[in-house]
């Protein structure tokens, strides 16, 4: 949500909100394919620290991104209560490891504030901020959070 175009102004969207290290984030529900419980991932060699590994999703290999590590937050033990949000982004399917799913929100795009300009990488993963009652909910930038597919093979 870098800038609102006239077609985006005043439009209702549905967001799935979730927790990562006691911080609340959300993403457009239209990019969510499914929500599933935690399955132990098989690590892959030379993968970045935020890549938990891969799991078998009905015969397909699904990479799992630990959002806590991806955001540079404190590492934590993965627990059976954690959740995987399966999303589609840029024609790839990826699982996002989060602490819990919180809610489905119906938000007017006018209620989404841009993140503050801070001159560094602090808002790289945030497209906007939503203030709802006493909650500050970050709108996740899926394109920034999910690593792009590598097109060249080493």
C-alpha positions as CSV (number, residue, x, y, z in Angstrom):
1,X,0.0,0.0,0.0
2,X,2.6,2.5,-1.0
3,X,0.2,5.1,-2.4
4,X,-3.6,4.8,-2.6
5,X,-4.9,5.0,-6.1
6,X,-8.5,6.2,-6.6
7,X,-9.7,2.7,-7.1
8,X,-8.2,1.7,-3.7
9,X,-9.6,4.6,-1.8
10,X,-12.4,3.7,0.6
11,X,-12.4,0.0,-0.5
12,X,-13.1,-2.7,2.1
13,X,-10.5,-5.5,2.3
14,X,-10.3,-8.5,4.6
15,X,-7.1,-9.2,6.5
16,X,-6.0,-12.2,8.4
17,X,-4.3,-11.1,11.6
18,X,-1.7,-13.2,13.4
19,X,1.0,-13.0,16.2
20,X,4.7,-13.1,15.8
21,X,6.6,-12.8,19.1
22,X,3.6,-11.0,20.7
23,X,3.4,-8.5,17.9
24,X,0.3,-8.4,15.7
25,X,0.6,-8.5,11.9
26,X,-1.9,-9.0,9.1
27,X,-2.0,-9.9,5.5
28,X,-4.6,-9.8,2.7
29,X,-6.8,-12.9,3.1
30,X,-6.9,-13.3,-0.7
31,X,-3.3,-14.4,-0.6
32,X,-4.0,-17.1,2.0
33,X,-4.4,-20.6,0.7
34,X,-4.8,-22.4,4.0
35,X,-4.0,-22.4,7.7
36,X,-2.5,-25.5,9.2
37,X,-0.9,-26.7,12.4
38,X,2.8,-27.0,12.8
39,X,4.6,-29.9,11.1
40,X,8.3,-30.5,11.7
41,X,10.2,-29.2,8.7
42,X,13.1,-30.9,7.1
43,X,16.1,-28.5,7.1
44,X,17.9,-27.9,3.8
45,X,21.7,-27.3,3.6
46,X,22.9,-23.7,3.0
47,X,19.5,-22.2,3.5
48,X,19.2,-18.8,5.3
49,X,18.5,-18.9,9.1
50,X,14.9,-17.8,8.6
51,X,14.1,-20.9,6.5
52,X,12.9,-23.6,8.8
53,X,13.1,-26.1,6.0
54,X,10.4,-27.8,3.9
55,X,7.3,-29.9,4.6
56,X,5.2,-32.2,2.5
57,X,1.9,-30.5,1.6
58,X,-0.3,-33.1,-0.1
59,X,2.6,-34.2,-2.3
60,X,4.1,-30.8,-2.9
61,X,7.3,-29.5,-1.2
62,X,6.4,-26.4,0.8
63,X,9.2,-24.1,2.1
64,X,8.6,-22.7,5.6
65,X,9.7,-19.2,6.5
66,X,10.0,-18.4,10.3
67,X,8.7,-14.8,10.4
68,X,10.2,-14.3,13.9
69,X,13.7,-14.8,12.5
70,X,13.0,-13.1,9.2
71,X,12.0,-10.0,11.1
72,X,15.1,-10.1,13.2
73,X,13.1,-10.7,16.4
74,X,14.2,-12.9,19.3
75,X,14.6,-16.5,18.4
76,X,12.2,-18.8,20.1
77,X,11.5,-22.5,20.4
78,X,9.1,-23.8,17.8
79,X,6.1,-25.4,19.5
80,X,3.3,-27.7,18.4
81,X,0.9,-24.8,19.1
82,X,2.5,-22.7,16.3
83,X,0.7,-22.3,13.0
84,X,1.7,-22.3,9.4
85,X,-0.1,-19.8,7.1
86,X,0.2,-21.1,3.5
87,X,0.3,-18.1,1.1
88,X,0.6,-17.5,-2.6
89,X,3.0,-14.7,-3.5
90,X,4.5,-14.0,-7.0
91,X,3.4,-17.4,-8.3
92,X,5.0,-19.4,-5.5
93,X,3.5,-21.1,-2.5
94,X,5.2,-20.6,0.9
95,X,4.4,-21.4,4.5
96,X,4.7,-18.7,7.1
97,X,5.5,-19.9,10.6
98,X,3.7,-17.7,13.2
99,X,2.7,-18.0,16.9
100,X,-1.1,-17.9,16.4
101,X,-3.8,-16.7,14.1
102,X,-5.8,-13.9,15.9
103,X,-8.7,-12.7,13.7
104,X,-10.2,-11.9,10.4
105,X,-10.6,-8.1,10.0
106,X,-12.7,-6.2,7.6
107,X,-10.8,-2.9,7.1
108,X,-11.5,0.2,4.9
109,X,-8.3,1.0,3.0
110,X,-8.6,4.6,4.2
111,X,-7.9,3.3,7.8
112,X,-4.5,2.0,6.7
113,X,-1.8,4.5,7.6
114,X,1.6,4.4,5.8
115,X,4.6,3.4,8.0
116,X,6.7,6.3,9.2
117,X,9.7,7.2,7.1
118,X,12.7,6.3,9.2
119,X,15.4,6.3,6.6
120,X,16.5,2.7,7.2
121,X,15.2,-0.9,6.9
122,X,12.9,-0.8,10.0
123,X,9.7,-0.7,7.9
124,X,10.9,-3.0,5.0
125,X,8.4,-5.7,6.0
126,X,5.5,-3.3,6.7
127,X,3.2,-1.8,4.0
128,X,1.0,0.0,6.5
129,X,-0.3,0.3,10.1
130,X,-3.9,-0.2,11.3
131,X,-5.1,1.2,14.6
132,X,-8.1,-0.7,15.9
133,X,-9.3,0.1,19.4
134,X,-6.1,-0.3,21.5
135,X,-4.3,-2.5,18.9
136,X,-1.6,-1.5,16.5
137,X,-1.6,-4.0,13.6
138,X,1.1,-4.1,11.0
139,X,0.2,-4.8,7.4
140,X,2.8,-7.3,6.2
141,X,4.5,-6.8,2.9
142,X,4.4,-10.4,1.6
143,X,6.8,-9.6,-1.3
144,X,9.5,-8.4,1.2
145,X,8.9,-11.2,3.7
146,X,9.0,-14.0,1.3
147,X,12.3,-14.5,-0.5
148,X,12.0,-14.4,-4.3
149,X,12.6,-17.6,-6.2
150,X,16.1,-18.1,-7.3
151,X,16.2,-18.3,-11.1
152,X,19.9,-19.3,-11.5
153,X,21.2,-22.6,-10.2
154,X,24.8,-22.6,-8.7
